[in-house]
Amino acid sequence: MQLLKDKVVFLTGGTEGIGFECARVYRDAGAALAIVSNNQESIDKASVTLNGDDILYIYADVSVVDEIAQAVDTAVAKFGRIDVVHNNAGISDPSKNLHETTDDEWQRLFDVNVKGIFNTTRHAIPQLIKNKGNILNTGSMAGEIGQEIHAAYSATKGAISALTKSMAIDYAPHGIRVNAIAPAGVWTPMLRSWSEQQPSPASIEKYLDSIHLLGYCPDADVIADACLFLVSTPSRFITGCILPVSGGAELGYRRSN
């Protein structure tokens, strides 16, 4: 069953990690895709695997308002509409305590992770109102329960949770649902980068397996499957939800001996 047949998804950060797996799943579900990234190398790589007339790659930085406004216009010019906005673009560096984080590091995290949602949503909202579309934000369990040595990143993800709920309230009168996905650990290039910054990188894989009650740290496909549910008709009466896809990690982080 093609849950997104005849729908157009505007997906930021869609060329690697969770975003790329979501692009695969959305495409398989029948959607046309406008995929945004500010990394040309990852665009080139993704376009080899995932391509066709129903896929448009757009180079843009979500933190730069003019670039994302143009990206939205380009997507509408190509496909004639936008039905779903998935605000997935995000960064996680640096992995530091708060007092060790520089002004520039703090600002960049908020510019991409939070302001990126602001920029994309305000330019795409006329399309979503017209089509009674929906919005999905990529959050994190770090924003719900915190994370060691990752203060600024956790703060941005906490902001996304609060923002998602407020957006759900504001846009409900237009028939627009707004939800967020909240993974714990997921093996992506971003998580690999975070792992290398930890005090004991060699033991991090065992640690990440142990904190998930189901016993392993998953790949991004498990997140993409949940994202498909949240942006499609089966979740038609769900809004303002921060959905944990976390293997139970939020029930209590466990450390390996």
Secondary structure, DSSP 8 states (H G I E B T S, - for coil): --TTTT-EEEEES-SSHHHHHHHHHHHHTT-EEEEEES-HHHHHHHHHHS-STTEEEEE--TTSHHHHHHHHHHHHHHHS---EEEE----------GGG--HHHHHHHHHHHTHHHHHHHHHHHHHHHHHT-EEEEE--THHHH--TT-HHHHHHHHHHHHHHHHHHHHHGGGT-EEEEEEES--BSHHHHHHHHTSS-GGGHHHHHHHHSTTSS--BTHHHHHHHHHHHSGGGTT--S-EEEESTTGGG------
